Amino acid sequence: MQTERNPMQLSGVRSEGAKLFERVRQYFFGVRRLYPDQPCCLFDRQSEPAVLFSKFLVFSFDFRAREFAVMTGAALTAAFDLATPGFGSDLHYWRSAVNFERGLKFFRSHNFIYSAYVAAGNDLPFWYELTAGGPNLRGYLFQQFRGDTTAGGKAEYHFPLFSVGPADFRALLFYDVAALYFRNLPPANNLSTPDFPRVRDTPDARSFPKEDQQGFSPGRDIHNAVGAGFRFFLRSVAIPLLGFDAGYGIEARHWQFFLVIGA
């Protein structure tokens, strides 16, 4: 179910509903023996195709609108993804997530935007694991942190700098936070090696380095970043065309810089 309206703002969509998707992917898992002197049932195998068939259910409620560069309203999205041999998949995993975002307008052209999310999964393949770092945690490397359970959010304050004809230049201050950890890791088994003591006995043979620890530790698993940036808008376009962010990772004590293209 989806309904739309045209408010007074430059652009705005009100929508609510649910969607069910089916996704089919085929991957080749290249598995090799890291330590030839150790017996291993999976590392000896040649690469072979694996089919991932998942059901993906999404509920969304979007009441956001844009008046030129200012976003107002709120959006809530909940998603659940399930892959199982019953669907014809070679892997068995699930992943769920809830995201919320809201924008508030101040002083006609100032904008405060905040968002929060929670997500969790089980036996996720490497390419579908939850990650932090980069666009969702500025101040850290892209996908620097991984896990199967996460919660986080961001807060941004946007304000105008100057205008040149139809072009608007705006600045922002931001704060990002993410908590990310592995809730479940496989036990040691005959696939384990000294550097990778945990290897999942699944077709993808996902291996975990010894640095990965199970369970939540606030000092290790909570990451914070602060910074500033700018955005370039055209008044005929509701989303930013170009931007630049400089983020400082508080725990890393290091700056990272990001080019932003589009929203």
Sequence and secondary structure as in RCSB ss.txt:
>XXXX:A:sequence
MQTERNPMQLSGVRSEGAKLFERVRQYFFGVRRLYPDQPCCLFDRQSEPAVLFSKFLVFSFDFRAREFAVMTGAA
LTAAFDLATPGFGSDLHYWRSAVNFERGLKFFRSHNFIYSAYVAAGNDLPFWYELTAGGPNLRGYLFQQFRGDTT
AGGKAEYHFPLFSVGPADFRALLFYDVAALYFRNLPPANNLSTPDFPRVRDTPDARSFPKEDQQGFSPGRDIHNA
VGAGFRFFLRSVAIPLLGFDAGYGIEARHWQFFLVIGA
>XXXX:A:secstr
       SSSEE  EEEEEEEEEEEEEEE    S TTS  SSTTS  EEEEEEEEEEEEEEE  EEETTEEEEEE
EEEEEEEE GGGT SS EEEEEEEEEEEEEETTTEEEEEEEEEEEEES  GGGSEEESBTTBTTS TT EEESEE
EEEEEEEEEEEEEETTEEEEEEEEEEEEEEEBS      TT  SS  EE  STT  EE TT  BS  HHHHEEEE
EEEEEEEEETT SS SEEEEEEEETTTTEEEEEEEE  
